[in-house]
Amino acid sequence: MTVTIAPASPAATQERSQKRQRICSLLEPEETAVWLTSPTAVSWYLGGARIHTSLIGPPIAGVLVGPEVEQVVTFRNEADRLIAEELPSDIEVQAVNWHAPLDIGVRSEGVRYEQELTDQLRAARAALLPVEKTRFERLCSEVAQLLTQQLSILQPETAERQLTAEISRGIVELGGDPVVVMVAGQSRLAHRHPLSTNSPVGSRAMVVVCARRHGLIANLTRWVQTQKPSAEILDAERRLYEVESVFLSSTRKGHSLGQVLEDGSRAYAAHGFAEQEWQNHHQGGAAGYAGRDPRAQPGTTDLVKDQQAFAWNPSAPGVKVEDTVILEHHRIRPLTVDPEWPTIRVNGLERPATLQL
């Protein structure tokens, strides 16, 4: 079954046209198309379409993109919903049996598979288009506001799972997917990835959220305290802001992510932390249609681009800082911002402080 329906909006058509040009520029003369299959690439190309049924499952659609072809391939039992609710209305849709391989109709000698162009495709989606940036700004702002609302009324006896449930519900009400929601109360702050338990949050808590909408993922961490923070915690927070500042200042067009990681990692010792502290938790990387796209590792060669989003998350025992930011003309601008949340100014940039209740 192949279906084509009425034209899409000019804005949606222009967005996809620009992305199509980026993809086609990767092809050699003898190559005809690229077959996109990952959640990141398919969602990016289709303007944030929800091409999943399970958050942990593979996409239920792939996209064939080339100078002479643009086609979504999905399963017959998924086609009606995708056409009605998710897909651009001017794109051809081919449906195959639910038990058939999605690529059954696109196998050809001239077709390049996404896995053959992973690095190039990641670079192609790095710089956000204006329409993508608008979507991302709204998502980041709304999720930051949601955390302000939920944490401003937090009680010490609230269970971590209860808080996780309220935040997750709020993300769904915003039209998003709670990809990650983790809460660590006072008794569990030693864990860098604290999956929630029934423990009460107590006098100090950390909340980590990754929320997805239109395919884009907002990443942020917030701290809340019901008692006055100790001098030790305040000092560790201040020093960690300085470490993050090095990550942010190194995030400049032309730098590799590996270079940013190296600069930021060296800052730990310079600000009183253990020299190898960066080894105890990943430090973040580029943001967008994946939690990190990619996560920065030693030697990562991806180059920083203007209009690209990032989420760095330096951490040390009992402290962590994380926001989604964007690089705009040599300037870092945080996106996960709520004016009601307290901030501290670090090297000219407002950073999220601990919310004192």
ZAROVEX-667881 format. One line per field, with one value per residue: residue number from 1; residue in three letters; x, y, z of N, C-alpha, C in turn. Coordinates in pm, whole numbers, plus 50000, padded with zeros to 5 digits. Layout:
pos	NUM_...
code	ALA_...
n_x	X_...
n_y	Y_...
n_z	Z_...
ca_x	X_...
ca_y	Y_...
ca_z	Z_...
c_x	X_...
c_y	Y_...
c_z	Z_...
***
This chain:
pos	1_2_3_4_5_6_7_8_9_10_11_12_13_14_15_16_17_18_19_20_21_22_23_24_25_26_27_28_29_30_31_32_33_34_35_36_37_38_39_40_41_42_43_44_45_46_47_48_49_50_51_52_53_54_55_56_57_58_59_60_61_62_63_64_65_66_67_68_69_70_71_72_73_74_75_76_77_78_79_80_81_82_83_84_85_86_87_88_89_90_91_92_93_94_95_96_97_98_99_100_101_102_103_104_105_106_107_108_109_110_111_112_113_114_115_116_117_118_119_120_121_122_123_124_125_126_127_128_129_130_131_132_133_134_135_136_137_138_139_140_141_142_143_144_145_146_147_148_149_150_151_152_153_154_155_156_157_158_159_160_161_162_163_164_165_166_167_168_169_170_171_172_173_174_175_176_177_178_179_180_181_182_183_184_185_186_187_188_189_190_191_192_193_194_195_196_197_198_199_200_201_202_203_204_205_206_207_208_209_210_211_212_213_214_215_216_217_218_219_220_221_222_223_224_225_226_227_228_229_230_231_232_233_234_235_236_237_238_239_240_241_242_243_244_245_246_247_248_249_250_251_252_253_254_255_256_257_258_259_260_261_262_263_264_265_266_267_268_269_270_271_272_273_274_275_276_277_278_279_280_281_282_283_284_285_286_287_288_289_290_291_292_293_294_295_296_297_298_299_300_301_302_303_304_305_306_307_308_309_310_311_312_313_314_315_316_317_318_319_320_321_322_323_324_325_326_327_328_329_330_331_332_333_334_335_336_337_338_339_340_341_342_343_344_345_346_347_348_349_350_351_352_353_354_355_356_357
code	MET_THR_VAL_THR_ILE_ALA_PRO_ALA_SER_PRO_ALA_ALA_THR_GLN_GLU_ARG_SER_GLN_LYS_ARG_GLN_ARG_ILE_CYS_SER_LEU_LEU_GLU_PRO_GLU_GLU_THR_ALA_VAL_TRP_LEU_THR_SER_PRO_THR_ALA_VAL_SER_TRP_TYR_LEU_GLY_GLY_ALA_ARG_ILE_HIS_THR_SER_LEU_ILE_GLY_PRO_PRO_ILE_ALA_GLY_VAL_LEU_VAL_GLY_PRO_GLU_VAL_GLU_GLN_VAL_VAL_THR_PHE_ARG_ASN_GLU_ALA_ASP_ARG_LEU_ILE_ALA_GLU_GLU_LEU_PRO_SER_ASP_ILE_GLU_VAL_GLN_ALA_VAL_ASN_TRP_HIS_ALA_PRO_LEU_ASP_ILE_GLY_VAL_ARG_SER_GLU_GLY_VAL_ARG_TYR_GLU_GLN_GLU_LEU_THR_ASP_GLN_LEU_ARG_ALA_ALA_ARG_ALA_ALA_LEU_LEU_PRO_VAL_GLU_LYS_THR_ARG_PHE_GLU_ARG_LEU_CYS_SER_GLU_VAL_ALA_GLN_LEU_LEU_THR_GLN_GLN_LEU_SER_ILE_LEU_GLN_PRO_GLU_THR_ALA_GLU_ARG_GLN_LEU_THR_ALA_GLU_ILE_SER_ARG_GLY_ILE_VAL_GLU_LEU_GLY_GLY_ASP_PRO_VAL_VAL_VAL_MET_VAL_ALA_GLY_GLN_SER_ARG_LEU_ALA_HIS_ARG_HIS_PRO_LEU_SER_THR_ASN_SER_PRO_VAL_GLY_SER_ARG_ALA_MET_VAL_VAL_VAL_CYS_ALA_ARG_ARG_HIS_GLY_LEU_ILE_ALA_ASN_LEU_THR_ARG_TRP_VAL_GLN_THR_GLN_LYS_PRO_SER_ALA_GLU_ILE_LEU_ASP_ALA_GLU_ARG_ARG_LEU_TYR_GLU_VAL_GLU_SER_VAL_PHE_LEU_SER_SER_THR_ARG_LYS_GLY_HIS_SER_LEU_GLY_GLN_VAL_LEU_GLU_ASP_GLY_SER_ARG_ALA_TYR_ALA_ALA_HIS_GLY_PHE_ALA_GLU_GLN_GLU_TRP_GLN_ASN_HIS_HIS_GLN_GLY_GLY_ALA_ALA_GLY_TYR_ALA_GLY_ARG_ASP_PRO_ARG_ALA_GLN_PRO_GLY_THR_THR_ASP_LEU_VAL_LYS_ASP_GLN_GLN_ALA_PHE_ALA_TRP_ASN_PRO_SER_ALA_PRO_GLY_VAL_LYS_VAL_GLU_ASP_THR_VAL_ILE_LEU_GLU_HIS_HIS_ARG_ILE_ARG_PRO_LEU_THR_VAL_ASP_PRO_GLU_TRP_PRO_THR_ILE_ARG_VAL_ASN_GLY_LEU_GLU_ARG_PRO_ALA_THR_LEU_GLN_LEU
n_x	50085_50062_50049_49964_49899_49728_49901_50157_50202_50358_50576_50647_50713_50933_51114_51163_51268_51511_51646_51651_51821_52061_52104_52119_52351_52546_52568_52732_52790_52700_52520_52187_52008_51949_51885_51708_51691_51717_51584_51662_51747_51524_51311_51416_51425_51156_51042_51001_50812_50621_50745_50738_50618_50684_50888_51133_51166_51246_51211_50891_50889_51074_51276_51326_51546_51640_51770_51574_51377_51154_51034_50831_50842_50640_50468_50168_49971_50033_50019_49782_49749_49993_49977_49748_49810_50084_50271_50424_50205_50250_50409_50515_50387_50467_50335_50406_50378_50328_50508_50718_51050_51132_51284_51230_51131_51311_51567_51852_52119_52219_52146_52232_52285_52187_52370_52611_52675_52688_52839_52844_52572_52501_52643_52503_52258_52324_52331_52066_51765_51577_51300_51318_51467_51289_51090_51243_51323_51073_50996_51210_51183_50925_50952_51141_50987_50792_50940_51004_50747_50676_50882_50876_50675_50748_50769_50953_50883_50787_50785_51044_50952_50692_50733_50863_50654_50472_50618_50660_50394_50336_50507_50395_50147_50230_50258_50473_50734_50843_51149_51371_51345_51469_51514_51688_51686_51786_51918_52029_52209_52461_52453_52501_52328_52035_51787_51449_51321_51119_51204_51199_51237_51361_51585_51733_51747_51801_51699_51672_51606_51504_51327_51117_50990_50839_51048_51281_51504_51498_51730_51799_51907_51805_51826_51698_51635_51542_51647_51897_52175_52488_52811_53007_52871_52784_53031_53130_52938_52984_53243_53197_53034_53228_53380_53190_53170_53406_53366_53153_53268_53456_53303_53291_53262_53415_53581_53649_53435_53579_53792_53660_53572_53820_53922_53727_53747_54004_53958_53852_54053_54175_53995_53976_53876_53905_54151_54077_53803_53618_53599_53410_53153_52962_53017_52845_52746_52672_52335_51987_51813_51869_51951_52218_52406_52664_52743_53012_53336_53675_53873_53662_53564_53371_53275_53204_52922_52776_52455_52399_52287_52365_52434_52597_52716_52874_52983_53018_53081_52773_52701_52592_52556_52344_52217_52027_52169_52237_52455_52506_52628_52894_52821_52696_52372_52150_51875_51693_51533_51373_51235_51154_51309_51578_51900_52258_52519_52771_53071_52951_52718_52392_52328_52160_52070_52058_51731_51595_51377
n_y	49880_50217_50556_50892_51216_51533_51855_51969_52220_52533_52599_52354_52208_52354_52318_52041_52029_52166_51992_51770_51855_51870_51598_51490_51606_51445_51228_51027_51055_50814_50716_50681_50733_50775_50558_50604_50502_50513_50618_50881_50999_50958_51087_51347_51409_51401_51616_51588_51389_51138_50844_50606_50326_50206_50331_50212_50063_49993_50235_50259_50317_50394_50614_50689_50880_51089_51258_51205_51072_51040_50895_50746_50446_50216_49997_49815_49815_50043_50256_50415_50574_50717_50862_51014_51161_51217_51239_51450_51597_51580_51373_51066_50749_50421_50108_49809_49456_49370_49182_49195_49296_49640_49753_49613_49699_49888_49814_49845_49878_50136_50259_50404_50295_50417_50353_50353_50614_50745_50942_51160_51216_51286_51524_51666_51721_51882_52172_52368_52439_52749_52698_52465_52551_52724_52544_52395_52586_52649_52401_52356_52578_52534_52290_52358_52542_52368_52210_52405_52460_52209_52156_52371_52329_52113_51867_51747_51486_51375_51107_50980_50845_50941_51211_51177_51067_51283_51474_51335_51306_51576_51631_51470_51595_51827_51743_51584_51329_51157_51088_51049_51056_51118_51096_51186_51166_51298_51078_50941_51072_51008_50868_50890_50840_50828_50619_50639_50572_50450_50606_50893_51237_51410_51653_51755_51739_51600_51643_51499_51544_51441_51540_51479_51623_51682_51536_51649_51676_51796_51863_51873_51950_51989_52125_52107_52230_52198_52288_52515_52524_52358_52506_52362_52237_52464_52569_52362_52366_52622_52592_52393_52524_52683_52491_52402_52640_52645_52432_52549_52785_52675_52566_52632_52737_52524_52402_52069_51818_51649_51814_52010_51849_51773_52023_52096_51881_51909_52123_52039_51965_52213_52358_52252_51990_51630_51516_51321_51327_51368_51123_50981_51013_51061_51352_51491_51652_51716_51822_51759_51569_51337_51206_51276_51389_51362_51191_51335_51205_51112_51212_51242_51356_51520_51840_52150_52346_52654_52755_52516_52284_52204_52000_52003_51832_51852_51697_51618_51459_51489_51721_51875_52016_52114_52210_52265_52423_52670_52746_53054_53249_53273_53290_53159_53054_52975_52746_52597_52753_52922_53217_53233_53067_53050_53198_53200_53418_53344_53409_53593_53465_53355_53098_52797_52799_52629_52562_52709_52619
n_z	50000_49909_49992_49927_50043_50091_50039_50269_50532_50439_50607_50729_50502_50408_50619_50604_50349_50375_50545_50385_50181_50326_50375_50116_50026_50123_49963_49717_49356_49234_49415_49541_49755_50111_50377_50654_50990_51270_51593_51649_51400_51230_51364_51371_51092_51025_51154_51429_51460_51629_51623_51754_51944_52175_52431_52460_52238_51887_51614_51448_51190_50893_50689_50354_50179_49918_49619_49427_49559_49834_50099_50344_50522_50679_50913_50827_51027_51162_50996_50956_51191_51193_50951_50999_51231_51275_51055_50802_50568_50297_50220_50078_50170_50239_50317_50491_50569_50916_51003_50833_50723_50759_50558_50329_50085_49996_49947_49762_49530_49518_49754_50058_50387_50707_50911_50783_50758_50998_51150_50971_50935_51193_51219_51026_51143_51353_51380_51472_51299_51259_51321_51466_51681_51804_51889_52071_52260_52378_52488_52672_52844_52947_53080_53273_53420_53513_53695_53882_53985_54097_54282_54450_54630_54771_55028_55313_55383_55151_54923_54710_54479_54462_54403_54160_54010_53998_53856_53616_53531_53484_53268_53068_53048_52930_52678_52630_52654_52938_52940_53108_53454_53754_54104_54391_54728_55053_55173_54965_54804_54721_54488_54142_53929_54027_54041_54130_54461_54740_54945_55163_55056_55230_55376_55167_54814_54488_54154_53841_53504_53182_52916_52642_52345_52029_51931_52030_52311_52631_52886_53229_53565_53901_54232_54564_54890_55228_55458_55584_55372_55432_55501_55373_55158_55014_54939_54776_54573_54465_54361_54175_53991_53873_53744_53555_53414_53270_53090_52946_52842_52676_52482_52181_51843_51614_51799_51904_52049_52208_52280_52433_52644_52748_52834_53026_53205_53312_53473_53714_53907_53922_54064_54315_54334_54315_54087_53903_53912_53708_53591_53726_53642_53345_53141_52980_52670_52323_52257_52166_51942_52068_52393_52444_52175_52014_52327_52492_52475_52559_52292_52111_51798_51684_51575_51733_51653_51537_51656_51775_52022_52366_52653_52928_53218_53475_53781_54131_54451_54606_54467_54162_53836_53570_53260_52961_52690_52431_52161_52030_51793_51911_52175_52475_52558_52808_52791_52946_53145_53409_53518_53782_53931_54163_54103_54051_53972_53750_53617_53441_53360_53437_53660_53774_54108_54431_54536_54811_55056
ca_x	50000_50132_49952_50010_49783_49734_50026_50180_50218_50484_50684_50689_50778_51064_51200_51205_51350_51646_51707_51675_51942_52175_52125_52161_52489_52635_52568_52819_52710_52639_52428_52053_51929_51990_51777_51716_51620_51730_51487_51715_51748_51389_51236_51472_51385_51010_50996_50961_50702_50632_50756_50758_50507_50749_51003_51256_51166_51292_51105_50796_50896_51201_51258_51418_51564_51739_51729_51456_51286_51129_50929_50824_50799_50593_50388_50029_49891_50073_50012_49670_49777_50102_49928_49648_49851_50227_50356_50397_50094_50284_50513_50466_50394_50454_50306_50443_50323_50390_50614_50820_51152_51093_51360_51206_51105_51406_51699_51901_52264_52254_52096_52324_52218_52226_52487_52732_52694_52650_52904_52803_52432_52499_52686_52400_52146_52377_52286_51920_51694_51498_51176_51357_51510_51167_51031_51329_51312_50946_51003_51304_51124_50809_50998_51202_50877_50729_51020_50984_50616_50674_50979_50843_50578_50799_50777_51058_50831_50748_50867_51108_50865_50578_50778_50887_50525_50414_50694_50629_50258_50344_50569_50295_50047_50290_50268_50606_50766_50944_51253_51442_51309_51536_51512_51769_51668_51903_51989_52078_52279_52588_52435_52499_52206_51950_51650_51371_51275_51017_51267_51158_51340_51434_51619_51802_51715_51841_51605_51730_51497_51519_51190_51117_50871_50880_51174_51390_51511_51548_51802_51829_51915_51772_51845_51607_51679_51447_51727_52006_52287_52611_52918_53077_52794_52789_53163_53140_52856_53052_53356_53148_52994_53349_53413_53096_53201_53512_53298_53073_53355_53527_53207_53306_53261_53543_53637_53591_53378_53688_53868_53578_53580_53955_53933_53642_53797_54119_53912_53819_54166_54201_53897_53975_53822_54001_54190_54004_53659_53539_53584_53305_53022_52981_53016_52748_52785_52574_52196_51899_51719_51910_51989_52342_52418_52686_52807_53155_53434_53810_53899_53547_53608_53262_53306_53099_52868_52685_52314_52391_52251_52454_52398_52711_52669_52979_52930_53111_52997_52674_52673_52586_52488_52310_52114_52038_52209_52261_52562_52456_52724_53002_52764_52614_52245_52073_51737_51610_51532_51249_51272_51119_51407_51693_52022_52383_52590_52905_53141_52859_52603_52306_52321_52058_52115_51971_51607_51584_51237
ca_y	50000_50345_50663_51031_51298_51676_51924_52013_52364_52580_52594_52215_52169_52418_52250_51911_52055_52199_51870_51683_51906_51829_51455_51464_51652_51339_51119_51026_51057_50685_50678_50732_50772_50729_50491_50645_50403_50533_50713_51017_51049_50958_51194_51473_51437_51416_51730_51549_51292_51029_50724_50494_50281_50181_50419_50134_49984_50061_50310_50183_50371_50440_50713_50683_51019_51113_51364_51167_50991_51076_50798_50682_50306_50176_49874_49839_49843_50172_50360_50507_50673_50804_50953_51105_51239_51242_51262_51562_51550_51571_51273_50935_50647_50282_50020_49669_49369_49391_49085_49210_49398_49770_49789_49515_49764_49996_49758_49875_49897_50277_50311_50400_50276_50518_50310_50383_50760_50790_51067_51266_51252_51358_51660_51732_51767_51951_52312_52371_52537_52840_52638_52369_52626_52773_52429_52356_52691_52634_52280_52375_52673_52475_52187_52429_52595_52253_52174_52511_52439_52087_52159_52481_52281_51985_51844_51649_51349_51327_50996_51004_50796_51030_51328_51132_51051_51414_51536_51261_51346_51710_51626_51415_51700_51923_51681_51525_51197_51160_50993_51023_51133_51056_51176_51138_51238_51319_50954_50872_51169_50955_50802_50986_50811_50775_50576_50673_50469_50500_50686_51034_51326_51465_51795_51797_51645_51629_51596_51496_51525_51449_51539_51484_51668_51709_51468_51717_51635_51894_51800_51966_51901_52092_52091_52174_52209_52251_52346_52597_52439_52370_52581_52268_52222_52590_52581_52265_52417_52736_52542_52318_52624_52725_52383_52410_52759_52609_52358_52640_52877_52599_52526_52735_52686_52474_52311_51935_51782_51594_51926_52067_51756_51782_52150_52090_51780_51966_52226_51982_51981_52356_52416_52185_51855_51527_51530_51223_51331_51359_50982_50919_51034_51124_51497_51552_51664_51784_51788_51768_51459_51227_51260_51343_51358_51247_51214_51363_51112_51149_51188_51267_51453_51606_51981_52238_52432_52761_52715_52379_52275_52122_51980_51957_51802_51819_51658_51573_51408_51579_51841_51856_52126_52072_52281_52264_52556_52677_52836_53149_53353_53279_53318_53052_53098_52866_52731_52543_52868_52977_53337_53219_52982_53130_53177_53260_53466_53285_53456_53664_53383_53312_52954_52758_52775_52541_52625_52701_52627
ca_z	50000_49904_50010_49928_50073_50058_50072_50406_50547_50381_50705_50743_50377_50403_50717_50552_50232_50420_50597_50269_50117_50407_50355_49978_50009_50169_49866_49600_49232_49202_49522_49512_49872_50243_50450_50795_51071_51415_51648_51640_51263_51173_51430_51321_50954_51017_51232_51564_51461_51727_51541_51843_52027_52302_52450_52455_52116_51765_51545_51370_51054_50841_50583_50241_50136_49813_49526_49349_49639_49973_50130_50476_50520_50811_50913_50792_51145_51217_50893_50970_51295_51151_50847_51055_51347_51295_50940_50711_50484_50155_50202_50037_50274_50197_50431_50473_50672_51047_51025_50729_50750_50706_50438_50224_49956_49965_49925_49629_49531_49536_49881_50172_50514_50806_50988_50705_50756_51132_51188_50880_50964_51321_51188_50946_51227_51470_51387_51471_51217_51343_51370_51569_51799_51869_51960_52181_52362_52449_52570_52783_52937_53013_53174_53385_53500_53580_53812_53983_54047_54178_54391_54542_54729_54819_55172_55344_55392_55018_54874_54580_54371_54452_54329_54022_53944_53972_53748_53493_53490_53429_53136_52976_53027_52838_52546_52615_52707_53045_52902_53233_53574_53868_54227_54503_54853_55139_55206_54845_54721_54673_54358_54030_53852_54133_54012_54248_54555_54832_55050_55166_55002_55342_55380_55044_54708_54351_54053_53707_53408_53036_52865_52495_52270_51890_51909_52100_52451_52728_52997_53338_53703_53999_54373_54657_55027_55326_55566_55534_55329_55509_55436_55286_55035_54942_54880_54667_54463_54403_54284_54059_53891_53803_53652_53444_53336_53175_52984_52863_52769_52573_52379_52078_51707_51569_51899_51906_52179_52286_52337_52540_52757_52807_52907_53145_53299_53381_53567_53844_53998_53937_54156_54444_54333_54276_53947_53823_53944_53584_53554_53807_53580_53214_53155_52889_52530_52239_52285_52051_51921_52155_52523_52404_52032_52099_52456_52473_52531_52517_52150_52024_51698_51639_51593_51781_51548_51577_51664_51826_52164_52448_52794_53008_53353_53572_53912_54234_54560_54665_54386_54017_53767_53434_53185_52817_52643_52287_52119_51932_51757_52011_52307_52532_52617_52867_52746_53054_53236_53465_53595_53922_53999_54208_54025_54095_53853_53741_53496_53352_53321_53547_53672_53871_54246_54508_54584_54956_55098
c_x	50088_50029_50023_49888_49816_49865_50034_50190_50350_50601_50738_50762_50917_51161_51252_51294_51493_51718_51738_51801_52067_52207_52179_52305_52591_52651_52673_52732_52638_52536_52294_51978_51997_51868_51796_51632_51627_51623_51532_51701_51607_51305_51285_51418_51236_50957_50945_50843_50728_50628_50790_50624_50558_50870_51135_51265_51220_51180_51014_50791_51042_51173_51367_51427_51674_51691_51599_51354_51275_51009_50943_50775_50761_50513_50241_49945_49928_50044_49902_49697_49886_50055_49835_49707_49997_50302_50323_50298_50128_50391_50450_50487_50375_50434_50342_50380_50399_50506_50727_50928_51110_51163_51335_51187_51207_51547_51740_52050_52303_52211_52202_52242_52273_52354_52618_52768_52666_52709_52857_52659_52420_52541_52578_52286_52193_52324_52134_51868_51613_51371_51206_51396_51389_51100_51111_51322_51186_50948_51091_51246_51010_50850_51065_51094_50807_50808_51009_50853_50619_50767_50950_50747_50623_50804_50882_51008_50787_50842_50926_51016_50743_50616_50804_50757_50463_50487_50665_50491_50260_50405_50470_50188_50098_50302_50400_50616_50869_51050_51336_51384_51369_51536_51599_51740_51796_51985_52055_52158_52414_52577_52424_52376_52104_51808_51569_51330_51162_51075_51214_51272_51422_51469_51688_51776_51768_51740_51670_51620_51549_51379_51192_50983_50917_51017_51291_51386_51575_51611_51830_51831_51884_51788_51748_51648_51578_51516_51839_52123_52410_52714_52994_53006_52800_52924_53178_53057_52927_53166_53310_53095_53115_53395_53321_53128_53311_53454_53227_53162_53433_53434_53200_53316_53402_53615_53574_53531_53484_53771_53790_53585_53715_53969_53852_53694_53917_54077_53879_53934_54194_54108_53874_53913_53934_54027_54110_53854_53573_53517_53466_53165_53046_52955_52920_52800_52681_52434_52114_51803_51761_51948_52121_52371_52547_52728_52956_53239_53573_53831_53781_53579_53497_53294_53183_53054_52782_52541_52299_52364_52346_52393_52519_52662_52783_52917_53045_53024_52905_52640_52674_52517_52464_52198_52133_52065_52224_52373_52508_52563_52825_52950_52679_52488_52173_51929_51645_51607_51390_51287_51243_51220_51526_51818_52141_52460_52735_52967_53045_52735_52524_52293_52224_52119_52024_51849_51596_51438_51227
c_y	50124_50456_50798_51117_51445_51741_51965_52164_52408_52570_52452_52167_52229_52351_52119_51927_52085_52076_51772_51725_51863_51681_51428_51508_51547_51227_51138_51019_50926_50639_50750_50785_50722_50672_50520_50550_50428_50628_50858_51073_51058_51072_51331_51505_51467_51523_51693_51455_51182_50896_50604_50449_50248_50272_50343_50050_50061_50141_50217_50234_50401_50539_50696_50822_51028_51221_51333_51088_51047_50995_50748_50539_50268_50047_49908_49879_49976_50288_50461_50614_50770_50906_51058_51203_51282_51290_51390_51513_51540_51466_51138_50833_50509_50195_49876_49587_49385_49297_49096_49309_49531_49802_49696_49579_49868_49944_49779_49902_50041_50337_50295_50384_50375_50480_50339_50532_50822_50926_51183_51311_51325_51503_51736_51786_51853_52093_52316_52476_52629_52778_52535_52440_52679_52660_52395_52458_52674_52512_52303_52469_52610_52367_52251_52486_52483_52214_52280_52488_52319_52098_52270_52437_52149_51982_51737_51506_51293_51215_51031_50960_50885_51155_51293_51120_51185_51484_51467_51297_51483_51713_51573_51520_51810_51868_51612_51385_51213_51054_50952_51113_51058_51151_51108_51225_51241_51192_50889_50964_51120_50896_50907_50965_50747_50741_50585_50551_50527_50581_50829_51121_51390_51612_51845_51692_51696_51567_51609_51462_51535_51433_51561_51532_51712_51647_51525_51687_51745_51821_51904_51893_52016_52036_52171_52137_52273_52306_52430_52508_52463_52452_52490_52251_52349_52609_52485_52310_52529_52689_52464_52412_52670_52617_52388_52529_52731_52528_52454_52733_52807_52555_52638_52669_52646_52388_52173_51910_51720_51703_51992_51980_51765_51910_52145_51993_51832_52066_52169_52005_52128_52421_52327_52048_51756_51536_51439_51223_51316_51215_50916_50937_51096_51274_51568_51558_51742_51734_51801_51652_51331_51289_51334_51296_51415_51290_51234_51259_51158_51114_51207_51381_51544_51751_52058_52330_52543_52711_52569_52382_52179_52106_51919_51934_51760_51787_51618_51523_51514_51702_51804_51979_52084_52160_52250_52406_52552_52777_52924_53257_53378_53304_53200_53111_52978_52866_52682_52646_52899_53098_53326_53134_53067_53097_53240_53300_53415_53329_53513_53587_53342_53161_52915_52729_52672_52619_52601_52720_52677
c_z	50000_49905_50000_49950_50051_50101_50218_50411_50486_50478_50720_50619_50367_50499_50660_50428_50271_50474_50483_50195_50193_50384_50215_49952_50052_50066_49758_49473_49202_49306_49507_49634_49998_50314_50598_50880_51221_51465_51631_51500_51204_51233_51382_51183_50943_51111_51370_51570_51564_51651_51629_51898_52166_52313_52441_52327_51997_51703_51466_51227_51021_50730_50479_50180_50032_49719_49452_49429_49780_50018_50273_50457_50663_50800_50887_50914_51211_51122_50918_51075_51252_51048_50906_51156_51350_51172_50866_50604_50337_50128_50167_50150_50211_50320_50396_50585_50804_51073_50923_50773_50688_50575_50321_50087_49916_49938_49780_49637_49558_49667_49989_50300_50617_50880_50915_50710_50893_51166_51101_50906_51096_51301_51112_51032_51345_51485_51372_51374_51307_51400_51478_51697_51876_51948_52085_52294_52445_52540_52692_52888_53016_53113_53295_53477_53577_53705_53921_54058_54142_54299_54491_54652_54792_54971_55201_55346_55256_54973_54737_54465_54354_54373_54182_53945_53908_53858_53615_53441_53425_53291_53032_52948_52935_52695_52523_52669_52819_53019_53024_53341_53692_53986_54331_54624_54934_55161_55086_54752_54671_54533_54247_53941_53946_54085_54141_54330_54639_54948_55047_55114_55114_55323_55254_54937_54575_54256_53916_53608_53265_52978_52714_52441_52132_51862_51985_52249_52535_52845_53104_53472_53797_54140_54459_54799_55123_55450_55505_55495_55416_55430_55339_55152_54952_54872_54761_54546_54389_54314_54161_53951_53809_53705_53530_53355_53234_53059_52889_52781_52659_52461_52275_51942_51665_51670_51880_52043_52268_52352_52451_52664_52825_52888_53036_53249_53378_53489_53705_53943_54024_54037_54279_54449_54298_54126_53855_53850_53820_53540_53625_53751_53444_53226_53059_52747_52453_52272_52157_52046_51992_52289_52514_52262_51974_52240_52431_52545_52490_52370_52059_51928_51646_51672_51640_51667_51608_51566_51706_51975_52236_52587_52863_53151_53445_53707_54002_54349_54618_54585_54238_53958_53623_53380_53038_52771_52491_52261_52007_51909_51869_52153_52350_52593_52676_52817_52856_53168_53279_53549_53743_54001_54042_54127_54097_53970_53856_53608_53392_53311_53443_53548_53783_54008_54311_54556_54734_54995_55240
***
